Amino acid sequence: MSYFSRHHFKLLQKWHGKKKVSNDINHDAAYAELFDTYDLVKKWAEDIQTTLFPEGRVSVIRKPTNQGQYFSNYLWGKIYPYTNAPKELAYTVAISTEGLEIKIDTVGLAEQEPLRLRYLALRGDYSRSGFVSELSIDECLKLNFEQLLNWSKTQIESFTTSYEQIIKEIGLMQQNEYQWIEKCNASQAFERFLTKSGMNKAVLDDAIRVVHHAKPTFDLWNINKSSSVLRFGCKPLKQKTGKVAGLFSIKGGVLNLVLSKRYDRGETRILPLSNDIQINEQVITEALEEQLDVFINKGLCGQGHLPKDYDEIEMVDVLDKDDIYAASIALNQILYGPPGTGKTYNTINKALAIVDPDSLLRDLTRSEMKSKFDQFVSYGQIVFTTFHQSFSYEDFVEGLRAESENGQLSYNIESGIFKQICERASEGITEIDDPFDEALAVFTDILASHDGFLTLKTTTGKEFDVEYGGGKTILVYPKSNKSLKNGYTANLTLVRQLYKTGSKQGIYNPSYVDGVLRYLKSNCGLKDYRSHSMSSLAKPFVLIIDEINRGNISNIFGELITLIEPSKRAGGAEALPVKLPYSKESFSVPSNLYIIGTMNTADKSLAQVDIALRRRFEFIEMMPKDELLSDVFVEGIDIAKLLKTINQRIELLYDREHTIGHSFFLPLRNEPTIERLERIFGLEILPLLEEYFFEDWERVGQVLGDHLKTESSLKFIEEKFTDASVLTLMGSDWSQDGIRPYQRNKAALRNPEAYKGIYEVQ
């Protein structure tokens, strides 16, 4: 039997030149069949490489259509004869509408590029070239795979011009190792960009090449900001600013290609680039092709200009939030500061800036932002948790949970908060987009329509009834065990695990779990599992850890503290997986998971924070902002000046980490009354000061300016006993040693003059 069949050639002949129509059943079927044919091309190329070029590599991008979405007349693959072979020249193998061909050809070069023109001059007439070989369809249909491989080997070995000779003849040897980087290096900002942590020059160089050779053509230019120094789109030579289609950015040790969401193009799309150049090329090419019509219609295509073609660097004064806001946010960050400075409040803004940057550009009210935040929480795209002294590795990563069934105690491995969101982020899809959850919803509806019970079968044909037990539990009642009252447990988490891995290892009641999964596939529309590569587009996910410093970091994170480093994450320059202690699974942290922590410096000074935590997070200080209260007055009391004075005294008497935040006083905006101010001071401010100064009432009074007040009725803290009452209680022979007892002056808390006395020296 021939390796390539007549059907393969007829398929190419029928469809080449036709534009693919989305969601057309015939077009989709042809595309899928041609896509599968690429497997044959890849095997052909790989066996040639193994036989003739054991030190080489193969690159095959499965794309039956060109950049204009027209079906191509050939399917091809590249063979590089050695590891560091120039990427612009390769042995290529192809099946086409005319037959098979093998040749040495340039790759990724425009037809008018000097290198390509020199190659074409060297090659001469295609059919007579010394490094091109063709085989007709009829001859091809006579060859099985072994015969095809022998023919391929013979043709390559008979080429009269070698690969090395072509390199020399067209001048490829003299080119810079990173020629595209060199072509784009036209500013100091670009030089700094190349030194950023996580930079892989080989990856960047090839990604620039792919963008430059994309159809339609883009201009590339530098700007003065090293966070997004290289942009592409449309920028005429004499124009000061360009229209941005996308840009290159590096953040958190990961090189990204960011497609702008400007010009009504939907969401910002961030493509993390892996160390696999072949995968990157396919991801970038597909992403650009998806928006081809938009690029053309919005005038985002250029003339192929490069940064060195421009006379000056484009100056950008502010960060373009609508272009790269999400790309510029650190993967790991902690908001730290004294109590009441809005740390937890601002985690909502920070999280929305990551998952929905548009929300920050619209004039949303706080309640609207909170509603959006809650929506993403319900999708599982944002997860909120709080650390405390009892929080453990088992709560955060994974641990054993005891379950009792029919009097039998069993221990199951249960994923913690962090592992769950990592798994979800690795998929890159939210709960509402998850095909498994969609199928599960159908399943529960079917159960409800059958009075809560449904009969399924194991792979061996044994019937069992299932009942939804709530949460993640399904109760199983085997037909063969009619005396069973409470049912066996089949955990839906294990059903999902079997769906993703296909392995029953470590799964409790595997035959029933498998039976449920097979029912989901056959009756609930669940398609076969397809992994979402982190090199393709994936939605960002956010884990918010409130009071992160209150937990024992080493106990909670364990060995995973290393994996949250940007460069150690999946797809990073130094990606590291670990084997988890309970499940023995290989685990890594995805690069689209953002961790936002909050830290109250009154609980623990920044200097005392675990060093392992400090070096893996960016720390954003949030101090009191009395200026936010500049328009708040209560019966003549200047609240901003009051807060500023209190905090200045705290810094002198204690330190700046124990100052008081502005949020304590924000309720006065809507209720500027002395009664509300009394409640704030009596129930929040004074207890906080008492805790700070360990009930040293004299110092608490100093913070409130009592020591400067001449009128005792205006002091917030007063001595509990007068000299007369002490004489009456203890007699004249008694003398007090140590601190005298103090108490609050409740009358002062209701007196506006007492508050003014905090900042007005009498």
C-alpha positions in Angstrom: 0.0 0.0 0.0 1.3 3.4 -0.9 2.2 5.8 1.9 0.3 8.8 0.4 -3.0 7.8 -1.2 -4.7 9.2 -4.3 -7.4 10.6 -1.9 -4.7 12.9 -0.4 -3.9 14.4 -3.7 -7.5 14.7 -4.8 -8.3 16.5 -1.5 -5.5 19.1 -2.2 -6.6 19.5 -5.8 -10.3 20.0 -4.8 -9.7 22.6 -2.1 -6.6 24.6 -3.0 -7.4 28.2 -3.7 -10.7 28.2 -2.0 -11.2 30.5 1.0 -12.2 28.7 4.1 -15.6 29.5 5.5 -16.0 29.4 9.2 -18.6 27.0 10.7 -19.2 25.4 7.2 -19.5 21.7 7.7 -17.8 20.8 4.4 -15.0 23.3 4.9 -14.4 22.2 8.5 -14.3 18.6 7.4 -11.7 19.3 4.6 -9.6 21.3 7.0 -9.6 18.6 9.6 -8.7 15.9 7.1 -5.8 18.0 5.7 -4.7 18.8 9.2 -4.5 15.1 9.9 -2.5 14.5 6.7 0.2 16.7 8.3 0.9 13.7 10.6 2.1 11.7 7.5 4.3 14.7 6.4 5.8 15.0 9.9 6.6 11.3 10.1 8.2 11.5 6.6 10.3 14.5 7.6 11.3 13.0 11.0 12.5 9.7 9.5 14.6 11.6 7.0 16.1 13.6 9.8 16.8 10.6 11.9 18.4 8.7 9.0 20.5 11.5 7.4 20.7 14.3 10.0 20.8 12.7 13.5 21.9 16.0 15.1 19.2 18.0 13.3 15.6 18.9 14.0 12.2 19.0 12.3 9.7 21.8 12.2 6.1 21.2 11.0 3.4 23.7 11.4 0.0 22.1 10.8 -1.8 24.8 8.8 -3.7 23.7 5.7 -4.6 27.4 4.9 -2.4 30.4 4.2 -2.5 33.7 6.0 -5.4 34.8 3.8 -7.4 31.7 5.0 -7.2 30.2 1.5 -6.6 26.5 1.3 -3.0 25.9 0.2 -1.9 23.6 -2.7 0.7 21.8 -0.5 1.5 20.5 3.0 5.1 20.8 4.0 7.7 20.4 6.7 11.2 21.7 7.4 14.3 19.7 8.3 17.3 21.5 9.8 20.4 19.4 9.4 22.0 20.4 12.7 21.0 22.1 15.9 22.2 25.6 15.2 21.5 25.6 11.5 20.3 29.0 10.2 16.5 29.2 10.5 16.4 30.9 7.1 17.5 27.8 5.2 16.1 24.2 5.5 15.5 21.0 3.6 11.8 21.0 2.9 9.5 18.1 2.0 6.0 18.5 0.7 3.0 16.8 -0.8 1.3 19.0 -3.3 -1.4 19.0 -6.0 1.3 17.8 -8.5 3.1 15.1 -6.4 6.0 15.1 -3.9 9.0 17.4 -3.7 12.2 17.6 -1.7 14.5 20.7 -1.9 16.8 23.0 0.0 14.9 26.3 0.3 14.8 29.6 2.2 12.3 29.9 4.9 10.3 32.9 6.1 11.9 35.4 3.7 9.9 37.9 1.5 10.4 37.4 -2.2 12.2 40.7 -2.7 14.7 40.3 0.2 18.3 40.3 -0.9 18.9 36.9 0.7 15.9 35.4 -1.2 16.9 37.0 -4.5 20.5 35.6 -4.2 19.0 32.1 -3.4 16.7 32.3 -6.5 19.6 33.3 -8.7 21.6 30.3 -7.4 18.7 27.9 -7.8 17.9 28.8 -11.4 15.2 26.9 -13.3 13.1 25.0 -10.7 12.9 21.7 -12.7 16.6 21.7 -13.5 18.0 22.8 -10.1 20.8 20.8 -8.4 19.0 20.9 -5.1 15.3 20.3 -6.0 13.7 16.9 -6.7 10.1 16.1 -7.7 8.1 12.9 -7.9 4.8 12.7 -9.9 1.6 11.5 -8.3 1.6 8.2 -10.3 5.2 7.4 -9.2 4.4 8.4 -5.6 1.4 5.9 -5.5 3.9 3.1 -6.2 5.9 3.7 -3.0 5.2 2.4 0.5 6.8 4.3 3.4 10.1 2.4 3.3 10.4 2.9 -0.4 9.5 6.6 0.0 12.2 7.0 2.6 14.8 5.3 0.4 13.8 7.6 -2.6 14.1 10.7 -0.3 17.5 9.7 1.0 18.8 9.0 -2.6 17.6 12.4 -3.9 19.1 14.4 -1.0 22.4 12.6 -1.3 22.4 13.3 -5.1 22.0 17.1 -4.7 24.9 18.7 -6.6 24.9 21.8 -4.3 25.2 21.1 -0.6 23.4 22.9 2.2 26.8 24.4 3.4 27.6 25.6 -0.1 24.2 27.4 -0.4 24.8 29.1 3.0 28.1 30.4 1.7 26.9 31.4 -1.8 24.0 33.5 -0.6 26.0 35.1 2.2 24.1 33.6 5.1 27.2 32.9 7.1 28.1 36.5 7.5 24.8 37.4 9.2 24.6 38.3 12.9 23.5 35.5 15.3 20.4 37.5 16.2 19.9 39.4 13.0 16.3 40.5 13.7 17.2 41.8 17.1 20.1 43.7 15.5 17.6 45.2 13.0 15.3 46.4 15.8 18.0 47.7 18.1 17.6 51.4 17.6 17.3 52.8 21.1 18.7 52.7 24.6 15.4 51.4 25.9 15.7 48.4 23.5 19.2 47.7 25.0 17.7 47.7 28.5 14.9 45.5 27.3 17.4 42.9 26.1 18.9 42.7 29.6 15.6 42.1 31.4 15.2 38.9 33.5 13.8 36.0 31.5 14.9 37.4 28.2 15.6 34.6 25.6 17.2 36.3 22.6 16.7 33.3 20.3 13.0 33.3 21.1 12.7 37.1 20.6 14.7 37.1 17.4 12.6 34.4 15.8 9.3 36.0 17.0 10.3 39.3 15.4 11.0 37.4 12.2 7.6 35.8 12.2 5.8 39.1 12.8 7.9 40.9 10.1 7.1 38.2 7.5 3.4 38.0 8.4 0.8 38.9 5.8 -0.3 41.6 5.7 2.9 43.5 6.3 3.6 45.4 9.6 6.0 48.2 10.5 8.1 47.7 13.6 9.4 50.6 15.7 10.9 51.4 19.0 9.5 53.6 21.7 11.2 55.1 24.8 9.6 52.8 27.3 11.5 49.6 28.0 8.4 47.8 29.3 7.0 47.7 25.7 9.9 49.0 23.6 9.1 47.2 20.4 5.8 47.7 18.7 4.3 46.7 15.4 1.5 48.0 13.2 1.4 51.0 10.9 3.9 53.9 11.3 4.8 55.9 8.2 8.5 57.0 8.2 7.8 60.7 8.8 5.0 60.2 11.3 5.8 60.8 15.0 3.4 58.1 16.3 2.1 54.8 15.0 -1.1 52.8 15.1 -0.4 49.8 17.3 -1.5 46.3 16.3 0.7 44.7 19.0 3.9 44.8 20.9 6.6 42.7 22.6 6.7 42.9 26.4 8.6 41.0 29.1 7.1 40.8 32.6 7.7 38.4 35.4 10.5 36.7 33.6 8.2 35.8 30.6 8.5 37.2 27.1 5.0 38.0 25.7 3.5 39.1 22.4 0.6 41.4 23.2 -2.1 42.1 20.7 -3.6 45.5 21.4 -7.4 45.7 22.0 -7.6 49.2 20.6 -9.6 50.2 17.6 -12.6 48.1 18.7 -10.8 44.9 18.5 -12.1 43.3 21.7 -9.9 42.2 24.6 -6.1 42.6 24.9 -4.6 39.2 24.1 -1.4 38.1 25.7 0.6 35.3 24.2 3.4 34.0 26.5 6.3 32.8 24.3 7.8 29.5 25.3 11.4 28.3 24.6 10.0 26.1 21.7 10.4 28.3 18.6 8.3 26.0 16.5 5.3 26.3 18.8 5.7 30.1 19.0 5.7 30.4 15.3 2.4 28.5 15.0 0.8 30.4 17.9 1.9 33.9 16.5 0.9 33.0 13.0 -2.6 31.8 14.0 -3.2 34.7 16.3 -2.3 37.2 13.6 -4.4 35.4 11.0 -7.4 35.4 13.2 -7.5 39.2 13.2 -6.4 39.7 9.6 -9.6 41.5 8.5 -9.4 43.8 11.5 -5.8 44.7 10.8 -6.7 45.6 7.2 -9.9 47.4 8.0 -8.5 49.5 10.9 -5.4 50.6 9.0 -3.0 48.7 11.2 -0.9 47.3 8.4 2.4 49.0 7.3 5.1 48.9 4.7 7.6 46.6 6.4 9.6 49.4 8.0 12.1 48.5 10.7 13.2 50.6 13.7 16.5 51.6 12.1 14.5 53.1 9.2 13.1 55.9 11.4 14.9 59.1 12.2 13.7 59.3 15.9 12.3 57.2 18.7 8.6 57.5 19.4 8.2 59.2 22.8 5.5 57.8 25.1 4.8 59.9 28.2 2.4 57.5 29.9 1.7 53.9 29.8 -1.0 53.0 27.3 -3.4 51.3 29.7 -5.7 50.0 27.0 -2.7 48.3 25.2 -0.5 46.7 27.9 -2.0 47.2 31.3 -2.4 43.5 32.0 1.1 42.7 30.6 2.7 45.3 32.9 1.3 43.9 36.1 3.6 41.8 38.3 2.7 38.1 38.6 3.4 38.2 42.3 2.6 41.4 44.3 1.8 42.3 47.9 0.0 45.5 49.0 1.4 46.4 52.4 0.8 49.2 54.8 -0.9 50.2 58.1 -4.5 49.3 58.9 -7.2 51.2 57.1 -5.2 52.2 54.0 -7.4 50.3 51.5 -5.2 47.2 50.8 -8.1 44.7 50.6 -10.3 47.4 49.0 -7.7 47.8 46.2 -7.3 44.1 45.5 -10.6 44.4 43.6 -9.1 47.1 41.4 -5.9 45.1 40.9 -7.8 41.9 40.1 -10.0 43.6 37.5 -7.0 45.3 35.9 -5.8 41.8 35.2 -8.9 39.9 34.2 -10.9 42.8 32.6 -8.7 45.9 32.0 -11.6 47.6 30.2 -13.4 48.0 33.5 -10.8 50.5 34.7 -11.2 52.6 31.6 -14.9 52.9 32.0 -16.4 55.3 34.6 -17.8 52.5 36.8 -19.2 53.1 40.3 -17.7 51.2 43.1 -20.8 49.0 43.4 -20.5 48.2 39.6 -16.9 47.3 40.0 -17.7 45.1 43.0 -20.5 43.4 41.0 -18.0 42.7 38.2 -15.5 41.4 40.7 -18.2 39.0 42.2 -19.0 37.9 38.6 -15.4 36.8 38.0 -15.3 35.1 41.4 -18.4 33.1 40.4 -16.6 32.1 37.2 -13.6 30.8 39.2 -11.3 33.3 37.5 -10.7 35.1 40.8 -10.3 33.3 44.1 -10.1 35.1 47.5 -8.7 33.5 50.6 -7.3 34.7 54.0 -4.2 33.3 55.7 -4.3 32.7 59.5 -2.3 30.8 62.0 -4.1 27.5 61.4 -3.9 27.6 57.7 -1.8 24.8 56.4 -0.2 23.1 53.3 -3.2 20.7 53.2 -5.6 23.6 52.9 -3.5 25.4 50.3 -2.0 22.7 48.1 -3.3 19.3 48.8 -3.9 16.9 51.7 -5.7 13.8 53.0 -9.3 14.1 54.0 -11.0 11.4 56.0 -14.4 10.1 54.8 -16.6 7.5 56.4 -18.7 5.2 54.2 -20.8 2.3 55.5 -18.8 2.4 58.7 -15.5 2.2 56.8 -13.0 5.0 57.2 -11.1 6.0 54.0 -8.6 8.8 53.2 -8.9 10.7 49.9 -6.5 13.2 48.5 -8.2 16.6 48.1 -6.8 19.6 46.3 -6.4 22.8 48.1 -7.2 26.4 47.0 -3.9 27.0 45.3 -3.8 23.7 43.4 -7.4 24.1 42.2 -6.8 27.6 40.7 -3.5 26.4 39.2 -5.3 23.6 37.5 -8.0 25.9 36.2 -5.4 28.5 35.0 -3.5 25.7 33.2 -6.6 25.0 31.2 -7.0 28.7 30.6 -10.8 28.6 30.7 -13.3 29.6 33.4 -16.0 27.5 34.9 -18.7 28.9 32.5 -16.5 27.9 29.5 -15.5 24.5 30.9 -16.9 21.7 28.8 -16.8 19.4 31.8 -18.9 21.8 33.9 -21.3 22.3 31.0 -21.7 18.5 30.7 -22.1 18.2 34.4 -24.9 20.7 34.4 -26.7 18.7 31.7 -26.1 15.5 33.9 -27.7 17.1 37.0 -30.7 18.2 34.9 -31.2 14.7 33.6 -31.0 13.3 37.1 -33.6 15.8 38.3 -35.9 14.7 35.4 -35.5 11.1 36.5 -36.6 11.7 40.2 -32.9 12.0 41.2 -31.9 8.5 40.1 -30.3 7.3 36.9 -29.1 3.9 35.8 -25.6 3.7 34.3 -23.3 0.8 33.3 -19.6 0.0 34.1 -17.3 -1.0 31.2 -18.1 -4.7 32.0 -21.8 -4.0 31.6 -22.8 -4.1 35.3 -25.6 -1.7 36.1 -25.6 0.8 38.9 -27.9 3.6 40.0 -26.5 7.1 40.7 -27.9 9.9 42.9 -26.5 13.4 43.2 -25.3 13.8 46.7 -24.7 17.5 46.6 -21.5 19.4 46.1 -18.9 17.2 44.4 -20.4 13.9 45.4 -22.4 11.3 43.6 -23.8 8.3 45.4 -23.6 4.9 43.7 -26.0 2.0 44.3 -24.9 -1.2 42.4 -27.8 -3.3 41.2 -26.0 -6.4 42.5 -26.1 -5.1 46.1 -29.7 -4.4 46.8 -29.1 -4.3 50.6 -26.9 -1.2 50.3 -28.7 1.7 51.9 -26.3 4.7 51.9 -24.5 4.1 48.5 -20.9 4.3 47.6 -19.2 7.6 46.9 -18.0 8.6 43.4 -16.3 12.1 43.7 -16.8 14.4 40.8 -13.3 15.7 41.3 -12.1 12.1 40.4 -14.4 12.1 37.4 -12.7 15.2 36.2 -9.3 13.8 37.0 -10.0 10.7 34.9 -11.3 12.9 32.1 -8.1 14.9 32.0 -5.5 12.1 32.6 -7.2 8.9 31.3 -5.5 7.1 34.2 -7.5 5.3 37.0 -4.4 5.2 39.3 -5.3 6.6 42.7 -9.0 6.9 41.9 -11.5 5.5 44.5 -14.3 3.3 43.0 -12.8 3.6 39.5 -15.3 1.5 37.7 -18.2 3.8 38.8 -16.2 6.9 38.2 -15.5 5.6 34.6 -19.2 4.8 34.2 -20.2 8.3 35.0 -17.5 9.8 32.7 -18.6 7.6 29.8 -22.3 8.7 30.4 -21.2 12.4 30.3 -19.5 11.8 26.9 -22.3 9.8 25.3 -25.3 11.6 26.7 -24.3 15.1 28.0 -22.2 16.4 25.1 -18.8 16.1 26.7 -16.1 16.0 24.1 -12.7 14.3 24.5 -10.3 16.2 26.7 -8.1 18.6 24.9 -5.3 20.3 26.8 -4.9 24.1 26.4 -1.2 24.8 25.9 0.2 27.7 27.9 1.8 28.9 24.7 -1.6 29.6 23.3 -4.1 32.2 24.5 -5.3 31.6 28.0 -7.4 33.7 30.3 -5.6 35.3 33.3 -6.5 34.1 36.8 -6.1 35.8 40.1 -5.5 34.4 43.6 -6.0 37.1 46.3 -4.4 36.2 49.7 -5.6 38.6 52.4 -3.4 38.9 55.5 -0.7 36.9 53.8 1.8 37.6 56.6 -0.5 36.1 59.3 0.1 32.6 58.0 3.3 30.4 58.3 4.6 30.9 54.8 7.0 28.0 54.8 4.3 25.6 56.1 1.6 26.8 53.7 3.6 27.0 50.5 6.1 24.3 51.2 8.2 23.4 48.2 6.0 25.5 45.9 7.4 28.8 47.1 10.1 28.3 44.4 7.6 27.5 41.7 5.8 30.9 42.0 8.9 32.7 40.7 8.1 34.0 37.2 11.0 32.3 35.6 10.2 29.0 37.3 6.6 28.8 36.1 5.4 26.7 33.3 6.7 28.1 30.0 9.3 30.2 31.8 13.0 30.4 31.0 13.8 28.0 33.9 10.5 26.2 34.3 10.5 23.7 37.2 7.9 21.0 38.0 7.8 19.2 41.3 6.2 16.0 42.4 3.5 16.6 45.0 3.9 14.6 48.3 0.4 13.2 48.5 -0.9 12.6 44.9 2.6 12.1 43.5 1.5 14.2 40.5 3.9 16.4 38.6 2.9 20.0 39.3 3.9 23.5 38.1 2.5 26.9 38.4 1.1 28.4 35.2 2.3 31.7 33.9 -1.2 33.2 33.6 -1.9 33.0 37.4 -1.4 36.3 39.3 -1.0 36.3 43.1 -2.0 39.4 45.0 -1.4 39.5 48.7 -2.2 42.0 51.4 -0.1 42.6 54.5 -0.9 44.7 57.6 2.4 46.2 58.8 0.9 46.7 62.2 0.8 42.9 62.5 4.3 42.2 61.3 7.0 44.6 60.1 8.2 44.1 56.5 11.6 43.5 57.8 10.3 40.4 59.7 8.7 38.9 56.6 10.0 35.5 55.4 13.0 36.2 53.1 11.7 33.6 50.7 8.5 35.5 50.4 10.1 38.9 50.0 12.3 38.0 47.1 9.5 36.5 45.1 7.0 39.3 45.4 6.9 42.9 44.4 5.9 45.0 47.4 3.6 48.0 46.8 3.4 50.4 49.8 0.0 51.8 50.7 0.2 54.5 53.3 -2.5 56.8 54.8 -3.7 59.4 52.4 -5.1 62.3 54.4 -5.5 64.3 51.2 -8.5 62.0 50.4 -10.3 63.6 53.3 -9.5 67.2 52.4 -13.2 68.0 51.7 -14.5 66.3 54.9 -15.5 68.6 57.8 -17.5 67.7 60.9 -18.8 70.8 62.8 -15.7 72.7 61.9 -13.3 69.8 62.5 -10.8 69.4 59.6 -10.6 65.6 59.3 -7.6 65.6 56.9 -5.5 67.8 59.3 -6.7 65.7 62.3 -5.5 62.4 60.7 -2.2 63.9 59.4 -1.4 65.2 62.9 -2.2 61.9 64.6 0.0 60.0 62.2 2.9 62.4 62.6 2.8 61.9 66.4 2.6 58.1 66.0 5.7 58.2 63.8 7.6 60.1 66.5 6.3 57.9 69.4 6.4 54.5 67.6 7.0 54.2 63.8 5.3 54.8 60.4 4.2 51.1 60.1 1.6 51.7 62.9 0.0 54.8 61.6 -3.8 55.0 61.0 -5.4 54.7 57.6 -7.7 57.1 56.0 -10.5 54.5 55.4 -11.5 54.7 59.1 -12.8 58.2 58.4 -14.4 57.7 55.0 -17.9 57.1 56.4 -17.9 60.7 57.4 -18.3 61.7 53.8 -21.9 60.4 53.8 -22.5 61.0 57.5 -20.5 64.1 58.7 -21.9 64.2 62.2 -20.2 64.4 65.6 -22.1 61.2 66.6 -20.5 59.2 63.8 -17.0 60.7 64.6 -17.6 59.6 68.2 -18.3 56.1 67.2 -15.2 56.0 64.9 -12.9 57.2 67.7 -14.5 55.2 70.5 -14.9 51.9 68.7 -11.9 51.9 66.3 -9.3 54.6 66.8 -8.8 54.4 70.6 -8.8 50.6 70.8 -6.2 50.5 68.0 -4.0 53.1 69.9 -4.4 51.1 73.1 -3.2 48.0 71.3 -0.2 49.9 69.7 1.0 51.3 73.0 0.1 48.3 75.2 -2.4 50.4 77.2 0.2 53.1 78.0 -2.5 55.7 78.4 -0.1 58.6 78.7 1.3 57.9 75.2 -2.2 57.4 73.8 -3.0 60.9 75.2 0.1 62.3 73.6 -0.9 61.0 70.2 -4.2 62.8 70.6 -2.5 66.0 71.8 -3.9 65.8 75.4 -0.5 66.9 76.8 -0.8 70.2 75.0 -4.4 71.0 76.1 -4.8 73.4 78.9 -8.4 72.6 79.5 -8.8 69.1 81.0 -12.4 68.7 79.7 -11.0 68.5 76.2 -8.6 65.7 76.9 -9.6 62.3 75.6 -7.7 60.4 78.3 -8.0 61.5 81.9 -6.7 60.2 85.2 -9.3 57.9 86.8 -8.7 59.0 90.4 -8.4 62.6 91.7 -6.1 63.4 94.6 -9.2 63.7 96.8 -10.5 60.3 95.8 -7.1 58.6 96.4 -6.9 60.2 99.8 -10.4 58.9 100.6 -9.7 55.4 99.3 -6.1 54.8 100.5 -5.4 57.4 103.3 -2.6 59.9 103.6 0.1 57.3 104.2 -0.3 55.6 100.9 1.9 56.5 97.9 1.4 55.2 94.4 4.3 53.6 92.4 4.2 53.1 88.7 1.7 54.2 86.1 -1.5 55.8 87.5 -4.8 54.5 86.2 -6.4 56.3 83.3 -9.8 56.2 81.6 -11.5 57.6 78.5 -13.2 61.0 78.8 -16.6 60.2 77.2 -17.6 63.9 77.2 -14.6 64.8 75.1 -15.6 62.3 72.4 -18.8 64.3 71.9 -17.0 67.7 72.0 -15.9 69.2 68.6 -13.3 71.4 70.4 -11.6 68.3 71.8 -11.0 67.1 68.2 -9.8 70.5 67.0 -7.3 70.4 69.9 -5.6 67.5 68.3 -4.1 69.7 65.6 -4.5 73.2 67.1 -2.0 73.8 69.8 -3.7 75.8 72.7 
